[in-house]
């Protein structure tokens, strides 16, 4: 699933970044700490998404959020 489909307040693990070959966007996301294996949490959803990565919060648009694929970890 993409980050656009993520529920608020739940920690997800980034599984893939699919920017369609846009190296500038991939580099930008990497500079935020957004890469495979990293945890990400959606804090708020309105027009844009507010996400938490490594104790920092970022405001990203739905197009960018659509390129971030996440998986909800299973805890018992």
C-alpha positions in Angstrom: 0.0 0.0 0.0 1.1 3.6 -0.4 1.5 6.2 2.3 -1.8 7.8 1.1 -3.7 4.7 2.4 -1.9 4.6 5.8 -3.9 5.1 9.0 -3.1 7.9 11.3 -0.8 7.3 14.3 0.4 3.8 13.2 4.0 3.1 12.6 4.7 1.6 9.2 7.9 0.3 7.6 8.9 1.7 4.2 9.2 -1.1 1.7 9.9 0.8 -1.5 10.2 4.2 -3.0 8.8 4.3 -6.6 9.4 7.7 -8.1 9.3 6.5 -11.7 13.1 7.0 -12.1 13.1 10.6 -10.8 16.5 10.7 -9.2 16.0 14.2 -7.8 12.9 13.1 -5.9 14.6 9.9 -4.6 17.6 12.0 -3.4 15.2 14.4 -1.7 13.3 11.6 0.1 16.6 10.0 1.1 17.8 13.3 2.6 14.7 13.2 4.8 15.5 9.7 6.0 12.8 8.2 3.9 14.2 4.9 2.5 13.5 1.2 2.6 13.5 -0.3 6.1 12.9 3.0 7.8 9.8 3.6 10.1 7.3 6.3 9.1 4.1 7.5 10.8 1.3 9.6 9.4 0.5 12.2 12.0 -2.2 14.2 10.2 -4.1 14.1 6.9 -5.7 17.1 5.4 -4.8 18.5 2.0 -1.2 17.2 2.5 0.1 14.6 4.9 2.2 15.3 7.9 4.6 12.4 8.5 7.1 11.6 11.2 10.4 10.1 10.2 13.3 9.7 12.7 11.8 12.2 15.3 11.2 14.9 12.7 8.0 15.9 11.0 7.5 16.8 7.4 4.6 18.0 5.3 4.4 16.1 2.0 1.8 16.3 -0.8 -0.3 13.3 -1.9 1.7 12.8 -5.1 4.9 12.3 -3.2 3.1 10.1 -0.6 1.9 7.9 -3.5 5.5 7.0 -4.3 6.2 5.7 -0.8 5.1 2.1 -0.3 4.7 0.9 3.3 3.9 -2.2 5.2 2.2 -2.3 8.6 4.4 -4.4 10.9 2.7 -7.3 12.6 3.0 -7.3 16.4 1.4 -9.8 18.7 
